[in-house]
Amino acid sequence: MIATRIRPISDLRNKYPDVENEIKNGPVYLTKNGYGSSVIVSTRFFDETLSRLAMYEKIAASERQIAAGQGKSARASLAAIRKKYHV
């Protein structure tokens, strides 16, 4: 689990090197006038999150196909692969 780090938005201007180091360890929540304003993350964290989201979307699509009866059993899939590649 990622620890929640909260900083005032003014730290982006006044203490950017500190904030930049902090985002290497996960998201930093920024506040403005004491209320949540934004979240800043590293590009690595952002890319990993997008990849994870894409994977979850594929899993959800697969589950919908299975629920609609569009899936194949593992045996049928392996038989089709063996037939296609003459294995």
C-alpha positions in Angstrom: 0.0 0.0 0.0 1.2 3.4 -0.9 1.5 5.9 2.0 -0.6 9.1 1.4 1.5 12.2 1.2 -0.2 15.6 1.3 1.5 18.9 0.5 0.3 22.4 -0.1 0.2 23.4 -3.8 2.6 26.2 -3.0 5.3 23.6 -2.5 5.4 23.1 -6.2 6.8 26.6 -6.5 8.8 26.9 -3.3 10.1 23.3 -2.7 9.9 21.6 -6.1 13.0 19.5 -5.7 11.5 18.0 -2.5 8.2 17.3 -4.2 10.0 15.8 -7.2 11.9 13.4 -4.9 8.7 12.5 -3.1 6.7 11.6 -6.3 9.4 8.9 -7.0 7.7 6.9 -4.2 4.1 7.4 -5.4 1.4 10.0 -5.7 1.5 13.3 -3.8 -1.8 15.0 -3.0 -1.8 18.7 -3.4 -4.0 21.0 -1.4 -5.2 24.6 -2.0 -6.6 26.5 0.9 -6.7 23.3 2.9 -8.8 21.3 0.3 -7.7 18.7 -2.1 -6.8 20.2 -5.4 -4.6 17.8 -7.5 -2.5 14.7 -7.4 1.0 14.6 -8.9 2.8 11.4 -9.9 6.0 10.4 -11.6 5.8 9.4 -15.3 6.9 5.9 -14.3 4.0 5.6 -11.9 1.6 7.0 -14.4 2.7 4.6 -17.2 2.5 1.6 -14.8 -1.0 2.7 -13.8 -2.2 3.0 -17.4 -0.7 -0.4 -18.2 -2.5 -1.9 -15.2 -5.8 -0.2 -16.2 -5.5 -1.6 -19.8 -4.9 -5.1 -18.3 -8.0 -4.8 -16.1 -10.1 -3.6 -19.1 -9.0 -6.7 -21.0 -9.9 -9.0 -18.1 -13.3 -7.3 -17.8 -13.9 -7.8 -21.6 -13.0 -11.5 -21.3 -15.3 -11.9 -18.3 -18.2 -10.4 -20.3 -17.5 -12.7 -23.2 -17.5 -15.7 -20.9 -20.7 -14.6 -19.3 -22.2 -14.2 -22.8 -21.2 -17.8 -23.7 -18.6 -16.7 -26.2 -15.6 -18.3 -24.4 -13.9 -21.6 -25.3 -12.7 -24.2 -22.9 -9.0 -24.7 -22.4 -9.3 -28.1 -24.1 -10.9 -26.6 -27.2 -8.4 -23.8 -27.3 -5.4 -26.2 -27.1 -6.9 -28.5 -29.7 -7.3 -25.6 -32.1 -3.7 -24.6 -31.5 -2.4 -28.1 -32.0 -4.4 -28.4 -35.2 -3.2 -25.1 -36.6 0.5 -25.7 -35.8 0.4 -29.5 -36.5 1.6 -30.3 -33.0 
